[in-house]
Amino acid sequence: MKILPVIMSGGSGTRLWPLSTPEQPKQFHALATQNTMIQETALRLSGPEFLKPVVICGKSHQALATAQLDAIGLSPQAVILEPFARNTAAVAAVAALIGQEIDPEALVLLVPADHMISRPDAFRDAMQRAAPIAKERIITFGIQPTAPETGFGYIQRDGLLADGVYGIRRFLEKPNFETAQAYVNDGGYDWNAGIFLFSPQVMLEEIAEYEPDVLSATTEAFTRAETDGKTRLLDPDSFTLCPSISVDYAVMERTKRAATAPCDIGWADVGGFSELWRLGAKDGVGNHAQGNAILIDAHNCLVRAEGPPVAIIGLDDIMVVSTPSGIVVAPISRAQDVKLAAEAAKKLQGDLQQLKAELTGETVAP
């Protein structure tokens, strides 16, 4: 059975600012390996069982996505451009529509571009076990938890459907620490990674059942898309009518045709610099450094210097990220607060543009 990888390349990665920016978000950077994250995603989904990939991304990222996949010899067979974001239910609908067009008998693997999987062979094994069930059910790949993480949603398994595939009892929101610890101790709960395997027809039927407005708007936008070679820009007038809702809320938490395939694949979403420090290669005293970094009597630090040299002297557990877009310095324990800095930097940039416009009489684009 063939599998069509559909790579979701959305999001702005604000918790990795100033490395990740709206113009070049985290999936287009080499973070934990020599390849960028979108390249790593395509590489692990290549081989005889896979069709050439499809990419769904924002209009402004078309050139980046195409160039980076071309560079590794895995040029996408189609690039679907969203004129603006409408959340993952719309992406799932578009993935099913393009899958039905390319090969209605193939399964669609809908996967984010910005996740790390250090055990791709285990991921392929999980897909092979899940594929027969995916003919009739929408499979979500649950990640067997290694710690009581509070930043992920969880999936509670139900009865066994086939080797390595279970029904789903319920989806759970991000828990507090005590609840997460109880989930881990129970052994029947997995992290919700947002990776799906499905027949195009099954996904379209379930979206039609539970969110018909999503299906009608995306179908119209897909049908009326502006086509240029392998690139299609969804029709903005149609797409604007699509409700913004996640595929979990729209379908997975409501359908009776969901299943989960728990797996241990070395998964990480690299959601912040603390995760990047954890995954990165380190020196003998725990430092992970890239670029023009100088470390003197420093321990357990993360330094990324894209530009002039950055020196860290006599500091422990500190992150310093310096790029042309900005500089951030913080304890690694405060890595999640980088999002606040990204929002403040965006506002500052807007204020500066407004001031310039007032001085020059120019009009600032909304």
C-alpha positions, 0 to 999 in steps of 0.5 A: 500500500502506497503512502502519500506524505503531506507535509504541513509547513505552518506556524511561526515558531515564536518560542524560538525567536530570534532564530525563528521568524515569520519570514523563516520559521523553525522548519526552515532551519537546521536545528538538531541536524545538518538538514533543516527540519522540513528536509529531515521530514521529507527524507524520513518519508522517502522510499519505495512505499512512499509517493513523492511528497506534497507540501501545504504552506503559507503563500510567503513560504513557497520559495523556501519550501520548494528550494529546500526540498529540491536541494535534497532531491525530493522535489514535491509533486504539489505545493498547496498555498494557503492565502491565510491560516485556517487551522488544521481541519482545513489542512486535513481537508485539503490533504484529503482532496489532493490525496484523492486526486493523486491516488485515491487508493493511497493512504495520506500521512499528514505530518508537521514539518517541524518535528524531530524523529530520531528513530525513523525505522520505528516510525515506519514500522508503526505506519506499516502496522497501522496501514490496514486499519487506516483504510477504515479509520483515521489513525493518530500516532500517540507518542509513548511518554517518557516523562510527565510533560505538561505541554502536550495533550494526551490520548487515552487508549481503548481496546486493542484493534490490531497489533499496535493499534487501539481504539481511542477512549478520549482526548485530554487537554494539557494537564497539570504536573500531578495529572500528567504523572498519573497518566504516565504511571497508568501506562495507557496514555500517550502524547498527542503528536498531531500525526495522522494516517488516513484514507482520503475518502474516510477523512472527507466523509468524517469532515462532511459529517461533523464540520460540513462548512469546513469541507464545503469551503476548502473544496471550493477553494481547492477547486477554484485554486490558481494553478501555476505548474505544481503550485496551487494557491487556494482561492482566498474568497472561498477559503475565508469562509472556512471556520478556523478549527483544529482537526482534533476538535473538528473530527478526532474528538467526535468521530467513531472512526478514530484509532491510535498507534502508540509508538516510541520513535524518538519524537520531539517537537523542538518547541523551545530552546530548552528542547534544542539544548536537550537534543543538541550535541554538547561538550564535556561540561554540558554546553551546546554551541553553534556559530561564533561562540566563545565559552569560558568557565561556562556550564550547561549553556546554549549559545547560537551566534549567527554574526559577531562572536558571542562570549559567555564567561563564568555562567551556568544554565544560560541561553544566548541566541544572537541573529540578525533579527535580534538577541535573546539572553535568558536562563534556559529554565525560562525558555518558554518565555521567549514567546513574550520577547517575540511578541514584544519585538513584533510590537516594537517593529510595528511601532518603528514602522508607524513612526517612520510612516509618520515622518515620511508620510508613507502608508503602513500596510496592515 
